Amino acid sequence: MARINLLPWREEKRKERMKQFQTMAGLAAFLMIAIIVLVHIRMSGIIEHQVSRNSYLQKEIKTLEKQISEIKELENEKSNLLARMNIIQQLQSSRPQVVHVFDQMVSTIPSGVYLTGIKNIGKSITLDGFAQSNARVSSYMRNVDDADWLTGPRLDVIETENNKGQRISKFTLVVNQTSPTAKKAAAEGEDAQ
């Protein structure tokens, strides 16, 4: 006799396939969640590493900016010190020049010429005085032009006045300070032209 199974085998087969499908779907979902979690952990680690690198770089940038500002301050101090040194050197080199200039003023004054005022502005000296005649002022200007430490006499004002019956010439003369080497170099430059 033949055996016929009348049980709903198709229904059981369907249930078994559904169970396998749910198991596979559960495993796939679990695997997908595991992959997402692992990717998230890896990305978080990469981001954290980059943030730590960025903070290190920011710290180093601040250190370098501080060093740059210190270098700029040192450069400013250096330029200030160099400027002071240049001024001191100029003063040291011009210190004997004042003595020579006053000596030249005294030695160039002819008799009959008297100085009443001296004003120095930079390299220019303004001399106020009076003379017994205009010829003595001209003589004084020639003497100044021949002097080693004075050059370029320029007569600004000359007035003739009567003082106690005598005729005198009041004058204002502008001369420039120089040095023998500068005067010699200027003379050679004019000769070359």
C-alpha positions in Angstrom: 0.0 0.0 0.0 1.1 3.4 -0.8 1.6 5.9 1.8 0.2 9.4 1.2 1.1 12.1 3.5 -1.8 14.4 3.8 -0.2 16.8 6.2 0.2 20.3 4.9 3.9 19.9 4.0 3.8 22.9 1.8 2.8 25.0 4.8 5.6 23.6 6.9 8.1 24.2 4.0 6.8 27.8 3.8 7.2 28.3 7.5 10.7 26.8 7.4 11.7 29.1 4.5 10.2 32.1 6.4 12.3 31.1 9.4 15.4 30.9 7.3 14.6 34.2 5.6 14.1 35.9 9.0 17.3 34.4 10.3 19.2 35.6 7.3 17.5 39.0 7.4 18.4 39.3 11.1 22.0 38.2 10.4 22.2 40.7 7.6 20.7 43.5 9.8 23.1 42.6 12.6 26.0 42.5 10.2 25.0 45.9 8.7 24.6 47.4 12.2 28.0 46.0 13.1 29.6 47.5 10.0 28.0 50.9 10.6 29.2 50.9 14.2 32.7 49.9 13.1 32.8 52.6 10.4 31.4 55.1 12.9 34.1 54.2 15.4 36.8 54.4 12.8 35.6 57.8 11.5 35.4 59.1 15.1 39.0 58.0 15.6 40.1 59.7 12.4 38.3 62.9 13.3 39.7 62.8 16.9 43.2 62.3 15.5 42.7 65.2 13.1 41.4 67.5 15.8 44.4 66.7 18.0 46.7 67.4 15.1 44.9 70.7 14.5 45.1 71.7 18.1 48.8 70.9 18.1 49.3 73.0 15.0 47.3 75.9 16.5 49.5 75.7 19.6 52.7 75.8 17.5 51.3 78.7 15.4 50.7 80.7 18.6 54.2 79.9 19.7 55.7 81.0 16.4 53.5 84.2 16.4 54.9 85.0 19.8 58.4 84.5 18.6 57.8 86.6 15.5 56.5 89.5 17.7 59.6 89.1 19.9 61.8 89.2 16.8 60.0 92.4 15.5 60.5 94.0 18.9 64.2 93.1 18.8 64.5 94.5 15.3 62.9 97.7 16.5 65.3 97.9 19.4 68.2 97.2 17.0 67.1 100.0 14.6 66.7 102.4 17.6 70.1 101.5 18.9 71.7 101.9 15.5 70.0 105.3 15.1 71.4 106.3 18.5 74.8 105.0 17.6 74.8 107.0 14.3 73.8 110.1 16.2 76.5 109.6 18.7 79.1 109.0 15.9 77.9 112.1 14.1 78.2 114.1 17.4 81.7 112.6 18.0 82.9 113.4 14.5 81.4 117.0 14.6 82.7 117.8 18.1 86.1 119.1 16.9 84.3 120.8 14.0 82.7 123.4 16.3 86.1 124.4 17.6 87.5 124.7 14.1 84.5 126.8 13.0 84.8 129.2 15.9 88.6 129.5 15.3 87.9 130.2 11.6 85.4 132.8 12.5 87.9 134.6 14.7 90.7 134.3 12.2 88.7 135.5 9.2 87.3 138.7 10.8 89.2 141.7 9.5 89.8 144.8 11.6 86.8 147.1 11.6 84.2 144.3 11.5 82.4 143.3 14.7 79.9 140.4 15.2 76.9 141.0 17.4 75.1 137.7 17.0 75.6 134.1 15.8 72.8 131.7 15.1 73.3 128.1 14.0 70.6 126.1 12.2 71.9 122.7 10.9 74.9 123.4 8.8 74.0 127.0 8.2 75.4 129.8 10.4 73.8 133.3 10.4 76.2 136.1 11.5 74.9 139.5 12.5 77.3 142.4 13.0 78.5 145.8 11.9 81.5 147.1 10.0 83.1 150.4 9.4 82.5 150.2 5.7 81.0 147.9 3.0 84.5 147.1 1.8 85.3 145.5 5.1 82.2 143.3 4.8 83.4 142.3 1.3 86.8 141.5 2.7 85.2 139.4 5.5 83.2 137.5 2.8 86.4 136.8 0.8 88.2 135.6 4.0 85.2 133.3 4.8 85.2 131.9 1.3 89.0 131.1 1.6 88.5 129.4 5.1 88.8 125.6 5.4 85.8 125.1 7.7 83.4 127.8 6.3 82.1 128.1 2.8 79.4 129.9 0.6 79.1 133.3 2.2 75.8 135.0 1.3 75.0 138.5 2.3 71.3 138.7 3.2 71.1 142.3 4.6 73.4 145.3 4.6 72.2 148.7 5.9 74.2 151.9 6.4 73.5 153.8 9.5 75.0 156.8 11.3 76.1 156.1 14.8 77.6 159.1 16.8 78.7 160.8 13.7 80.3 157.7 12.2 78.9 155.8 9.3 78.6 152.0 10.0 77.2 149.1 7.9 75.0 146.6 9.7 75.0 143.3 7.9 73.5 139.8 8.1 75.8 137.1 6.6 74.9 133.5 6.1 77.7 130.9 5.8 77.8 127.1 5.7 79.9 124.8 7.8 82.1 122.4 5.9 85.3 120.4 6.4 88.5 120.6 4.5 88.0 117.2 2.9 84.4 118.1 1.8 85.7 121.5 0.4 88.5 119.7 -1.4 86.1 117.1 -2.9 83.8 119.9 -4.1 86.7 121.7 -5.7 87.8 118.6 -7.5 84.3 118.0 -8.7 84.1 121.5 -10.2 87.5 121.0 -11.8 86.4 117.7 -13.4 83.4 119.4 -15.0 
